[in-house]
Amino acid sequence: MIILNNGATPQTFKVIPRRDVVEFLELRLTDDQTKEINNDKSSEDGSLSYTYTDGVMSITTAFSGVLDEDHTYTFSLVDSDDQSVVYKGIIFCTNQSIEDYTINKDKYSEHPDADDKYKIYEG
């Protein structure tokens, strides 16, 4: 799973594709919650750039206005030459710091002042 944010700054992520791209690379996103499809990222129009080195593809693009926070997306990287899928994956969007990301942030609360008492029985 690739973790990204919905900021205006371009972000880079790396994948290992099935093969190199012959012509232009297209990024096709589908929101898993709304089923909305977004096909507007392409290396042909400059909204997406990529490099392919030693079998690893680095993709750079900005997702401002495309990704919604706390949504999961399935995505495909497609070669525009023959419309073949060179990679399929999952993107999760969060505005938490990527290094400190935790799925449980603000989901659980502690009650340190509780007077819970536990009995331990040793048999």
N, C-alpha and C positions, 0 to 999 in steps of 0.2 A: 504494500500500500504506500502510495506517495502522499505526503502531508504537505499542503500548500496553504497560503492565505489568499484573501480576496483583495489585496492591496494593488495599487497602481504600478508599483515597482516590478519590473520584469523578474521572473523567477526561473531558475534552472533546475531541471531534474534529469536523472540518467536512467536509461533502460537498456536492456540487451535485446535488440530486435531480431526477428527471424532472418532478415537479410537487409542489405543496404537499399536505399531508395534510389530508383532510376531517375525520376524527374523531380516532382515537388512533394513535400510532406504535408499532409493535412491532419489536423487534430479534431476528432469528433467526440464531443462530450454528451453524456446522457445523465441527467439528474435522477438518481435512484428513487427519490421521494415524489417528485412531480412528473417524472418521465419526460420532461422537456428536453429536446435535442438541440444542441448548439454546434453548428458546423462552420464557424466563421474564423478559424485559425488555420493559416496556410503559409508555407514558405514562399509561395508564388506571389502573394500580395505583401509580404514583409511583416505580417503580424506574428510570425513565428520564425525562429531561426534554429538551425541544428547543425551539429558536427557529428561525424562518424569516425571514431578512432579506435583501432584494435578491438572491433566488435562491440563497442559501447557507444550508444547514441546519447548525446547531451542536447536537450531541447530547452530553449529559452523563449519565454513569452510572458506577457502581462495578462492577468486574469481579472482586472478591474471591471466590475459590472457583469461578469460571467459567472463567478462562483459565489454561492451563498454560504455563510458561516454555518458550521455544524451539519453540512450536507455531504453526502457521499455520491461520487460520480463514477460511472464506468466510462472508460475512454478507449478509443482506438486510434492508432497512428496508421494512416493509409497512404500508400504510394499513388499519386494522382495519375501515373502513367497507365497502370492497368487496374486501378481501384482495389488492389490487394491489401489486406491488413498485414502490417509488418509487426505490430505489437498491440496487445490488449492488456488493460490494467485497471486499477482502482485509484481514485484520488479522493482524499478527505480534506475538506476545507475547514480551517480553524484560524482565528486571529490570536490564539495563544502563541507565546514564543515557541518556535519549533523545538528548540533544545530542551525546554521544560514542559513540553506537552504531556498532559495526562488526560485520559478519557473521563476520569472521575472528578475533574475540577468543578467545584460548586455543586456537586451532586449529593455529597454526604456532609453532615455536620456532626461535630463532636459535642458532647455535653460533659465537660470536665467537672462540673459541680454536682453531678448526679450522685446520689447516695446508694448506688447499686452495691449489693453485697452478694458475694458468691460463696457457696458452700462447696467444699471439695471433699468428696468421700473417697477414702482410700480403703480398698478391699483386701 
